[in-house]
Amino acid sequence: MTKNVSKNCMLPAFTLSALSLAIGAEAQEAGSDGFALNKPIEEVVVVGRLKSSAENVVIERLEQEVAIDFLSSEAIGRVGDSTVAAALRRVPGVTLVDDKYVFVRGLGERYSSTLLNGAVVPSPDLSRSVIPLDIFPTSIVDSLAVQKVHSADMPAAFGGGSVDIRTKGIPSDLVFNIEIGSGLNTESDGDFLSYQGGDDDAWGEDDGTRALSSALSNALYKYAGSFDRNDILSEMRKTNPNATIGDAEAVNRQLATELYRRIDVYEVSGDHDFSAEANLGNRFYLGDEEETEIGFLAGIAYDSQWRSKKTTSRSVTEAEEVELKNETTQNVSLTANLGFGLRLNEDHYIETTSLFLRNTDDKVSITDQYDLDKRFSVGTDSDRVFKLRYEQRELEIHQIRGEHKFGEASQSLIASKAFSIIDGLSFDWFYSDSESTTEIPNEVAVQTNHKFSPEAVTTVVRDSSSADYRFTDLDDQVESYGWEVKMPITTRNWAIEMSGGSEYWQKVRTYRQIQFGLGSVDAPNSALTGPLSVVFSDQNLLNPNLGYQIAVAGSNSESYIAANRVDAYYGKFDVTWQDTWRVVAGLRYEDYQQVGLTWDPLDYAGSPILSSESGGQGAIVKELQDAVFTNDDVFKSLAATYMLPGFFAEDFQLRFGYSETTVRPDLREISKASYFDPITGALVFGNPDVIPAQFKNYDVRAEWFFSNGDNLTASLFYKDIADPIEQFQAAAGDTNTAVEIINAESATISGVEFEFMKDFGDLSDRLIPFFLQGNLTLLDTELVAGSKADAPTNPKRDLVGASKYAANLILGYDAPSELHSATLSYNVFGERLYFAGRNGEPDAYEQPFNSLDATYSYYPTEAIIVKLKLKNILDESLEIERNGVVTFSEDVGQTFSASVQYQF
């Protein structure tokens, strides 16, 4: 493992688990696709009239070389989770943070990876390469596979685990369904904050209303990225030597009118949640013998909801320092998928998947800030901040994959016994091309003073940048492809499979942010008081006596370009002896290259690459050298399974696993430049000296499968981490929060997982309709900060996001008449570290959240399904504590929803 820097500064050439094992005593075929390269494991879930084959799921899970947890689409639908992120809470050892990032076995989002149909895909997250899983609706999902034990055919960047989102494949017969739903949230049933947006907001797309105008773009180029009146004057005098400073100021004021200023915040009634989904697919047989099949599946889904969120933040030491925030989010989600499949014969399959996702959040907030000068206890006035943020995220993916086997069908075409020696040889391949974009046009924050009495009055602060405008664009492109060859050899006592393959992917990411300040230091209060659209009206901005000006703000160090590339090769040797012992040994080699550079999109004259230190061209060369990171290594994995039928159950197996993996620095973390995290608001300092974290993973898992469908699983795991990559709080001025990326000294994780499924039918005939399933994870983590951390309060502490325990329980009911089904699901996680303190400041802990949800389904006919959902029945709130003081609280509210589905 090395970090190499090119001496001549040449960059690299590229700029079943608890839910899935609820086996029914009765089984009927639910329809499989048969086109996917990675065929979805046939999970078995008791879902009323959609019970899958119990026999098949046991076989599939027993055949896995390592322990994998699964969630099927039926299971997800049963508990009513609408996003992949929410659904993964049901998997043992998995917790959800910020409603979008999954923590697997106590390790944060940087230690978990996400694949789509086995391929690497890009992320629309502004500062992280990890994919926020709330953008994936469960309507596209056939199954979710969570692999917690590494194998050689998986990427070596494997810390807590890997999530593979498997999309729906080609149906076995005609499929046509339409679903329409609505709902509401108890905390969002009143007035919502809003402003005047664009005509296409209902579709989650800005129509250009908020976008950076062409006049501003041209002016940035013309005036070399500066709107200072002296720079404008210098440019004007190239064509008009008689131009004056007053002329330049007039140009500046005119440019200010190009900003979008219809930003009055007002209350509206909003709409109830609305969702709609339609799917159509079929399979056709060609030829007289009907060996050749073609099929397709197309779907489209739309979802819209308004949410109002009220949060309270307070200082742990000063009771008067309080922040009250009222925020409204209008979310629009649009999904379209299209897939085709071709089966030439039983040996050859090809399938394509195209997927388009749009997920847009239109946020409006009013924040009242109190301090020792404007006391919360008095409540007569506050520093009030109005914020508007329109974030449009899109992900477009195109994949093709194939599965080919030299079996009976292939041999019959060749008609030669010479090829019988390679009977059973298989070759699988895939290619994926994907792009994600995030656009945040016209993000606005306006600083004001607000008086509550004797009458409410809002006055914009007298400052040259009282209104902050930001325009942000992210483009992330990933190309990946790979192949795998398998050769089975079978004798009377031995079953051997030799396999090997290759994977390649490259990612190129561009992030650009431009910031403007708008305001006046001369305007009287009378001009700064009133609606924002009046304060910043054309009449005011163009009035030279009021002194308004626009300026290019910020250091522009937030913009960056980054790329990485992985070239991987692996081999596995899989041996089974007398169906008693199975051993799989694997080696994986990865050549990893990465570059991350800060750049100034407004540097039209010199080098756009920003140097973090003075020194001219030499400093830029050094920054280029520091930006390059290369790493190549060999990673070992070993899995053993002992199979003993009849050991307290019809099927029993004991699994052992050992693997060596790594987690590398994220995108821009190896740059020295600092930047503000757009999610947390913290000032983040990069570190070119960060090296990959190295993992040694140990797992033991026992599985019992009973003939009546019950099952029990118990797992032990331990992880020893050298040089874990963590964020530690750093020194910061004023009220800013700053963090730095460093390698801690070490970390360990140990835990146990239990999961079970119990059908009550064997206890009493009256209990036949009921089943209970669940899981429990107990976790112990320790991080040793080491000498590189800057004065942490606790040099030894838990990992951020790790909780001591997490549990799921699901009680299901399926009416004997098959007209009704109901599910009551409970999820809880223990207290978990949210933020680690520094210099004696206490650590912050997120408090346990008890989530109790219920779903009810009614099947009046074979074609109609009516579903009701209730979430957060206990009306829990989100709280964060520091030293016993609640420093943050948010009322989540209860959500009610109903839907009707027609299926042909």
Secondary structure, DSSP 8 states (H G I E B T S, - for coil): ------TT----S----TTTB---SS----------SS-----B---TT----HHHHHHHHHH-SS-EEEEEHHHHHHHT--BHHHHGGGSTTEEEETTTEEEETTB-GGGEEEEETTEE-----SS-SS--GGGSBGGGEEEEEEE-S--TTS-SB-SSEEEEEEE----SS-EEEEEEEEEEEGGGSS-EEE----TTGGGT---SSSS--HHHHHHHHHTTT---HHHHHHHHTTT-TT--HHHHHHHHHHHHTTS------EEE----EEEEEEEEEEEEEESSS--EEEEEEEEEEEEEEEEEEEEEEE-SS-TT-EEEEEEEEEEEEEEEEEEEEEEEETTEEEEEEEEEEEEEEEEEEEEEE--SSS-TTT-SEEEEEEEEEEEEEEEEEEEEEEEEE-SHHHHHHH--GGGGGGTT-EEEEEEEEEEEEEEEEEEEEEEEEEE-SSS-EEEE-SEEEEEEEEEEEEEEEEEEEEEEEEEEEE-SSEEEEEEEEEEEEEEEEEEEEEEEEEEESS--HHHHBS-HHHHT-HHHHT-TTTTEEEEEES-STT-EEEEEEEEEEEEEEEEEETTTEEEEEEEEEEEEEEEEEEB-TT--SS-SB--SSS-HHHHHHHHHHHHEEEEEEEEEEEEEEEE-TTSSSSEEEEEEEEEEEEE---TTTTSS-EEE-TTT--EEE--TT---EEEEEEEEEEEEE-TTS-EEEEEEEEEEEES-EEEEEE--STT--EEEEEE-SEEEEEEEEEEEEEEGGGT-GGGTTEEEEEEEEEEEEEEE--TTSSSBS-SEE--TT-BSEEEEEEEEEE-TTSSEEEEEEEEEE--EEEE--BTT---EEE--EEEEEEEEEE-SSSSEEEEEEEE-TT--EEEEEETTEEEEEEE---EEEEEEEEE-
